[in-house]
């Protein structure tokens, strides 16, 4: 279930349900205040409360009927209800032509609108209070490259707002939470740009909100927030709101050998709680709720391997030292609240010099009890050379190997995971490019150098090293 709505009017609840005997669901909506009437109703498929005579449910899209339009198959990629909730724009997959087709439905009449109609659509956003619809179109290679604006009820052709034909440049759109602006995103491997459009005037009110210089795929390491009057977007009108240094930021106390922190769904914009997951080679994943208002966190769930069961923990702890007290931040993470297995397993990070002098990250995991110099068997992972990211987290399947004396090693070879804000293992776009295409040999050399490092330093026995490198294309 999910909510759409405007804070100035009564909330409506939008949900999908499957009717008996049908293959595909039905998208419905009702007023949130009519929850009791809906639950007490014996036949919600009828859509009426016969006692009060109120219509408590409205069918918006029957995907079984959509399947009839699209040759027996119904798959929706995106959908957006207009600000005044009269229209819904959605894209349906055309399996015969392998693209998504834009559909706009009038929720008052239930009929499809004759305009706009477009193919190869990957995203939509409403403007002008639902009078205009912006949508993104991909090229034949499915790269988002063009943004259109269509006025509902108008016979005029749709207007191209933005087009980026270059191969490595992508575009996207998203409206703000208050529906007052639509943000146009233009990004590539070397730069990104944000463009804000005021929804009251589509064509005339375009202004560039932020443009950054070439960054080679690296994320910005220092951020600040600016504000600007709505009537003027000139940089001369920009004002500082606050800087992060002025907020008295705190370090979150973390366990040892943290390899990854990933955010959770966090659907409630007004909630002070932020949920994320902490991963480590020597600790099962921990789901954490962090309270931004009081600086406390709760461990909501973490697998307890010592008892061979999953337990739910509710441990409340204050955050660590402020951002200025970096010297103590590493020690503060040694908390008894974490279900940490570092007492039994160890994790080390090394920098290995490859054949051309480039340093490659190597992580090894082992059992304290079973580790013996130069005698242990080992498994070297090299996944990542084709743009993937090494999975650096606790894995239950690895416990059996570790308990039998195996040492697990993970090589961050060149060519690894790459996107706009993170490169190979977080090392940038160049790291990815240096391990692909005609430079593929670098990935193989990095992997071989890590294997030699493990043997020469007597971490693994020279005749007991196995390799797992299916993504290296060797």
BAZA-217335 format. One record per residue (C-alpha): residue number from 1; residue in one letter; x, y, z. Coordinates in steps of 0.1 Angstrom, whole numbers, plus 2048, in hexadecimal, padded with zeros to 3 digits. Example, Ala and Ser with C-alpha at 12.3 -4.5 7.8 and 13.67 -1.06 7.14 Angstrom:
REM BAZA-217335
  num  residu  east  north   up
    1       a   87B    7D3  84E
    2       s   889    7F5  847
//
This chain:
REM BAZA-217335
  num  residu  east  north   up
    1       x   800    800  800
    2       x   80B    823  7F9
    3       x   7FF    847  7FD
    4       x   7FB    863  7E5
    5       x   7EB    884  7EE
    6       x   7ED    8A9  7F5
    7       x   7F0    8B5  819
    8       x   7D5    8CF  813
    9       x   7BA    8B5  80D
   10       x   7AF    894  81B
   11       x   7C7    877  815
   12       x   7BE    85B  7FE
   13       x   7CC    839  800
   14       x   7D8    828  7E0
   15       x   7DD    803  7E0
   16       x   7DE    7E4  7C9
   17       x   7CA    7C4  7D0
   18       x   7C4    7A4  7BD
   19       x   7A0    799  7B6
   20       x   798    774  7B9
   21       x   79F    761  799
   22       x   7B2    77E  788
   23       x   7D7    77D  77E
   24       x   7DF    7A2  783
   25       x   7D6    7BB  79E
   26       x   7BF    7D9  79E
   27       x   7CB    7FC  7A8
   28       x   7B1    80C  7BF
   29       x   7AE    82A  7D6
   30       x   798    836  7F2
   31       x   797    851  80D
   32       x   7AD    848  82A
   33       x   792    853  842
   34       x   77B    838  835
   35       x   792    81C  841
   36       x   778    80D  85A
   37       x   75D    80D  840
   38       x   774    7FB  828
   39       x   77F    7E1  840
   40       x   75C    7D9  84D
   41       x   74E    7D6  829
   42       x   748    7B2  820
   43       x   74F    7B6  7FB
   44       x   76A    7D0  7F4
   45       x   76A    7C7  7D0
   46       x   748    7D7  7CD
   47       x   757    7F8  7D5
   48       x   738    805  7E9
   49       x   72E    807  80E
   50       x   709    7FF  80A
   51       x   700    80A  82D
   52       x   70B    82E  829
   53       x   708    82E  803
   54       x   72B    83C  7FF
   55       x   743    831  7E4
   56       x   761    827  7F9
   57       x   777    819  7DE
   58       x   780    823  7BA
   59       x   790    80C  7A1
   60       x   7AB    81F  78E
   61       x   7BD    806  779
   62       x   7B4    7E1  773
   63       x   7D4    7D1  767
   64       x   7C1    7B3  75B
   65       x   7B1    7CB  741
   66       x   7D3    7D9  73A
   67       x   7E0    7B6  733
   68       x   7C6    7B4  717
   69       x   7D3    7D4  708
   70       x   7F7    7C8  709
   71       x   7F4    7A4  6FB
   72       x   7EE    791  71C
   73       x   809    7A1  731
   74       x   806    7BE  74A
   75       x   825    7CE  759
   76       x   826    7F2  766
   77       x   847    804  76C
   78       x   83D    827  779
   79       x   81D    838  783
   80       x   815    85B  78F
   81       x   7F4    86A  79A
   82       x   7EE    88E  791
   83       x   7EF    8A8  7AE
   84       x   7C9    8AC  7AD
   85       x   7C4    886  7AA
   86       x   7B0    888  78A
   87       x   7C9    876  773
   88       x   7E2    85A  776
   89       x   800    856  75E
   90       x   810    834  75C
   91       x   826    820  745
   92       x   81E    7FC  739
   93       x   836    7E4  72A
   94       x   831    7DB  706
   95       x   842    7B9  704
   96       x   83F    7B6  6DE
   97       x   852    7D6  6D8
   98       x   867    7D6  6F8
   99       x   85F    7F9  705
  100       x   848    80A  71E
  101       x   82A    81C  711
  102       x   81C    83C  722
  103       x   7F8    83B  72D
  104       x   7E3    857  73D
  105       x   7C1    84E  74C
  106       x   7A6    866  758
  107       x   79C    859  77A
  108       x   77A    86B  779
  109       x   76E    859  75A
  110       x   786    83B  75B
  111       x   78F    840  736
  112       x   7B1    843  726
  113       x   7BB    866  71A
  114       x   7C3    869  6F5
  115       x   7E1    87F  6FD
  116       x   7FD    87B  706
  117       x   806    859  6F7
  118       x   82B    850  6F4
  119       x   842    832  6F2
  120       x   864    82C  702
  121       x   859    83F  721
  122       x   86D    839  741
  123       x   861    854  75A
  124       x   845    86E  75F
  125       x   83E    88D  774
  126       x   81F    8A3  777
  127       x   820    8C9  773
  128       x   808    8E7  774
  129       x   7F1    8D6  78D
  130       x   7EB    8B8  776
  131       x   7E6    8CC  756
  132       x   808    8C2  748
  133       x   81B    8A2  748
  134       x   841    89F  744
  135       x   84F    87E  739
  136       x   871    86F  731
  137       x   877    85C  711
  138       x   894    844  70A
  139       x   8A6    83D  6EA
  140       x   8A9    81B  6D9
  141       x   8C5    812  6F1
  142       x   8AD    81A  70F
  143       x   8C2    838  719
  144       x   8AB    855  727
  145       x   8B3    872  711
  146       x   895    888  70A
  147       x   87A    899  720
  148       x   858    8A3  712
  149       x   83C    8B9  720
  150       x   818    8B1  716
  151       x   7FA    8C7  71E
  152       x   7DC    8B2  726
  153       x   7BD    8BB  711
  154       x   7D2    8CE  6F8
  155       x   7D5    8C4  6D3
  156       x   7F8    8D2  6D1
  157       x   815    8BB  6CD
  158       x   82A    8B2  6EB
  159       x   848    8CA  6F1
  160       x   86C    8BF  6F5
  161       x   879    8CF  715
  162       x   89B    8BF  715
  163       x   8AF    8A8  6FF
  164       x   8D2    898  705
  165       x   8DC    883  6E7
  166       x   8FF    87C  6F4
  167       x   905    858  6FB
  168       x   911    85B  71F
  169       x   8F7    876  72A
  170       x   8D7    86C  73C
  171       x   8B9    880  746
  172       x   89D    87B  760
  173       x   881    88E  771
  174       x   871    88F  793
  175       x   858    8A7  7A3
  176       x   85D    8B5  7C6
  177       x   848    8A9  7E3
  178       x   832    8C8  7E2
  179       x   82D    8C5  7BC
  180       x   839    8E9  7B7
  181       x   858    8E0  7A3
  182       x   864    8C5  78B
  183       x   889    8BD  78D
  184       x   89B    8B4  76C
  185       x   8BA    89F  771
  186       x   8D6    89F  757
  187       x   8F3    888  760
  188       x   910    876  751
  189       x   930    866  75D
  190       x   942    887  75E
  191       x   928    8A1  769
  192       x   904    8A6  775
  193       x   8EB    8C2  774
  194       x   8CA    8CA  785
  195       x   8AF    8DF  775
  196       x   890    8EB  788
  197       x   870    8F3  776
  198       x   854    906  788
  199       x   834    8F4  781
  200       x   81F    914  77B
  201       x   832    91C  75B
  202       x   843    900  74A
  203       x   856    910  72D
  204       x   860    931  73C
  205       x   869    927  75F
  206       x   887    910  757
  207       x   8A6    919  76B
  208       x   8C6    906  773
  209       x   8C7    900  798
  210       x   8E9    8EF  79C
  211       x   905    8E6  784
  212       x   924    8D4  78F
  213       x   946    8D2  77E
  214       x   956    8B2  771
  215       x   95B    89A  78D
  216       x   966    87A  77C
  217       x   94A    867  78E
  218       x   955    871  7B1
  219       x   93B    87C  7CA
  220       x   93E    89E  7DB
  221       x   94F    89C  7FD
  222       x   942    8BD  80A
  223       x   91E    8C8  808
  224       x   90A    8E7  811
  225       x   8E6    8F3  80C
  226       x   8DC    912  7FA
  227       x   8BA    923  7F6
  228       x   8AD    93B  7DB
  229       x   88E    950  7D6
  230       x   874    93F  7BF
  231       x   871    95E  7A9
  232       x   897    95F  7A3
  233       x   8AF    943  79D
  234       x   8CE    957  798
  235       x   8EC    94B  7AC
  236       x   8F0    96E  7B9
  237       x   8D0    968  7CC
  238       x   8DB    948  7DC
  239       x   8DF    948  802
  240       x   8F0    92F  819
  241       x   8D7    91C  82F
  242       x   8F0    90A  845
  243       x   910    8F7  842
  244       x   914    8D3  84F
  245       x   931    8DE  865
  246       x   918    8F4  879
  247       x   901    8D7  881
  248       x   916    8C6  89B
  249       x   916    8A5  888
  250       x   91C    885  89A
  251       x   92C    864  890
  252       x   916    846  893
  253       x   927    82B  8A8
  254       x   92F    80F  891
  255       x   93C    7EC  896
  256       x   95E    7E1  88A
  257       x   965    7DA  865
  258       x   946    7EA  857
  259       x   946    7E5  831
  260       x   925    7F4  826
  261       x   908    80A  833
  262       x   8E9    80A  81D
  263       x   8CA    81F  823
  264       x   8A7    810  828
  265       x   886    81A  819
  266       x   87F    838  830
  267       x   85E    840  81F
  268       x   851    858  83A
  269       x   860    87A  831
  270       x   856    88A  852
  271       x   864    86E  869
  272       x   884    876  87D
  273       x   88E    852  879
  274       x   8A5    846  85E
  275       x   8A9    821  858
  276       x   8C8    811  84A
  277       x   8DB    7F0  849
  278       x   8FF    7EB  855
  279       x   913    7D0  845
  280       x   934    7C1  84F
  281       x   949    7A2  847
  282       x   94A    799  86C
  283       x   926    7A2  876
  284       x   904    798  868
  285       x   8F0    7B5  859
  286       x   8E1    7CC  872
  287       x   8C2    7E1  86B
  288       x   8C4    801  87E
  289       x   8AB    81E  884
  290       x   8BE    83E  88A
  291       x   8AB    85B  89A
  292       x   8B7    87C  88B
  293       x   8A7    891  8A6
  294       x   8B7    883  8C5
  295       x   8D5    871  8B7
  296       x   8CB    84E  8C3
  297       x   8C9    82E  8AF
  298       x   8B8    80C  8B3
  299       x   8C3    7EB  8A5
  300       x   8A2    7DE  898
  301       x   8AE    7BC  88B
  302       x   8CD    7A8  889
  303       x   8D4    783  884
  304       x   8E3    772  8A3
  305       x   8F9    757  895
  306       x   906    74D  8B7
  307       x   8E3    741  8C0
  308       x   8DC    736  89C
  309       x   8BC    74A  89A
  310       x   8B0    76D  891
  311       x   8A9    784  8AE
  312       x   89A    7A6  8AF
  313       x   8AE    7BE  8C4
  314       x   8A3    7E0  8D2
  315       x   8C2    7F0  8DE
  316       x   8C2    816  8E3
  317       x   8E4    827  8E2
  318       x   8EF    84B  8DF
  319       x   905    855  8C2
  320       x   92A    859  8C4
  321       x   940    878  8C5
  322       x   93B    897  8AF
  323       x   94A    89B  88D
  324       x   967    8AF  89C
  325       x   972    892  8B3
  326       x   97E    87B  898
  327       x   999    86B  8AD
  328       x   980    857  8C2
  329       x   968    84E  8A7
  330       x   977    82D  89F
  331       x   978    820  8C2
  332       x   954    82B  8CA
  333       x   946    810  8B3
  334       x   951    7F4  8CB
  335       x   92E    7F1  8DA
  336       x   920    7D2  8EC
  337       x   8FF    7D8  8DA
  338       x   90B    7CB  8B9
  339       x   909    7A6  8B2
  340       x   92D    7A8  8A6
  341       x   940    788  89E
  342       x   963    798  89E
  343       x   96C    783  8BC
  344       x   96B    765  8A5
  345       x   973    773  883
  346       x   98C    78D  877
  347       x   98C    7A5  85A
  348       x   9AA    7B7  84B
  349       x   9AE    7D0  82E
  350       x   9CE    7D1  819
  351       x   9DA    7E6  7FC
  352       x   9EA    7D0  7E2
  353       x   A02    7DE  7C7
  354       x   9F7    7D2  7A5
  355       x   A0F    7CB  787
  356       x   A0E    7F0  77C
  357       x   A12    7FE  79F
  358       x   9ED    806  7A5
  359       x   9E1    7FD  7C8
  360       x   9C4    7E5  7CA
  361       x   9AE    7DF  7E9
  362       x   9AE    7BC  7F8
  363       x   998    7B1  815
  364       x   99D    791  827
  365       x   986    77F  840
  366       x   991    763  856
  367       x   98A    750  876
  368       x   9A0    75A  894
  369       x   9A1    736  8A0
  370       x   9A9    725  87F
  371       x   9C2    73E  870
  372       x   9E5    730  86D
  373       x   A01    741  85A
  374       x   A07    733  837
  375       x   9F0    714  83C
  376       x   9CC    720  836
  377       x   9B9    719  816
  378       x   9AA    738  806
  379       x   990    744  7EE
  380       x   997    764  7DB
  381       x   978    777  7CD
  382       x   97D    78E  7AF
  383       x   959    797  7A7
  384       x   956    7BA  79B
  385       x   96A    7BE  77B
  386       x   94B    7C2  765
  387       x   93C    7DF  778
  388       x   92F    7CC  796
  389       x   936    7D2  7BA
  390       x   945    7B9  7D2
  391       x   92C    7AD  7EB
  392       x   93E    7B7  80C
  393       x   928    7AB  828
  394       x   923    78D  83F
  395       x   918    76E  82D
  396       x   90A    750  840
  397       x   917    739  824
  398       x   93B    744  82C
  399       x   939    73A  851
  400       x   93F    716  848
  401       x   95F    71E  835
  402       x   96C    736  850
  403       x   966    71C  86B
  404       x   97A    702  857
  405       x   998    719  854
  406       x   992    729  832
  407       x   99C    74D  82C
  408       x   985    761  816
  409       x   995    77E  802
  410       x   984    799  7ED
  411       x   997    7AC  7D2
  412       x   98A    7CE  7C7
  413       x   999    7CA  7A4
  414       x   996    7E6  78A
  415       x   976    7E7  776
  416       x   95F    7E4  794
  417       x   93E    7F4  79C
  418       x   939    816  78D
  419       x   91D    830  78D
  420       x   91B    856  78E
  421       x   924    858  7B3
  422       x   938    839  7B9
  423       x   953    828  7A5
  424       x   965    807  7A8
  425       x   962    7FF  7CD
  426       x   95C    824  7D1
  427       x   97C    82E  7BF
  428       x   96C    842  7A2
  429       x   964    83F  77E
  430       x   988    83B  773
  431       x   98B    81C  788
  432       x   96F    80C  774
  433       x   97C    817  752
  434       x   99F    80A  75A
  435       x   992    7E7  75D
  436       x   97B    7E3  73F
  437       x   97D    7E1  719
  438       x   9A1    7E3  70C
  439       x   9AD    7E7  730
  440       x   99E    7C7  73C
  441       x   9C0    7B8  743
  442       x   9C3    7D0  761
  443       x   9A7    7BD  772
  444       x   9B9    79C  76D
  445       x   9DB    7AA  778
  446       x   9CB    7B8  798
  447       x   9BB    797  7A0
  448       x   9DC    784  79A
  449       x   9EF    79E  7B0
  450       x   9D7    798  7CD
  451       x   9DB    772  7CA
  452       x   A01    776  7CB
  453       x   9FE    78D  7E9
  454       x   9EA    773  7FC
  455       x   A04    758  7F5
  456       x   A24    76D  7FA
  457       x   A18    77A  81B
  458       x   A0F    757  827
  459       x   9EB    760  82C
  460       x   9E0    742  816
  461       x   9F3    722  80E
  462       x   A02    724  7EB
  463       x   9F1    703  7E0
  464       x   9CF    70A  7F0
  465       x   9C3    72A  7E0
  466       x   9A3    728  7CC
  467       x   994    744  7B7
  468       x   971    750  7B1
  469       x   972    76A  795
  470       x   955    763  77D
  471       x   951    788  776
  472       x   974    78D  76A
  473       x   96E    77F  747
  474       x   98D    76A  749
//
